[in-house]
Amino acid sequence: MKFGQSAPYYKGIINNINHKYLFWYLDFVLNEIRFCFFQAVIFKTFAHILYKI
């Protein structure tokens, strides 16, 4: 079996790994963004309440 024949096979494995990590990374990034946004909203609300007092 030459490397040329096995190349698509390796390519497929690499693609699978990349897609798995890509989705995991995107999920992680979205969670981070959501968390930061949530914290910002809480902070703004808290600051607004303090400002009113």
C-alpha positions, 0 to 999 in steps of 0.5 A, a space after each residue: 500500500 503506497 502512501 498515495 493510496 492511504 492519503 485520503 484515509 488519513 485525510 478523513 481521520 484528520 478532518 474528523 479530528 478537526 471537526 470535533 475540536 472545531 465544534 468543541 472550541 466553538 462551544 467553548 468560545 460561545 460559553 465564554 462569550 455568554 458568561 462574559 455577557 452575563 457578567 456584564 449585564 449583572 455588573 451594569 445592573 448593579 452599577 445602575 442600582 448603586 448609581 440610583 442610590 
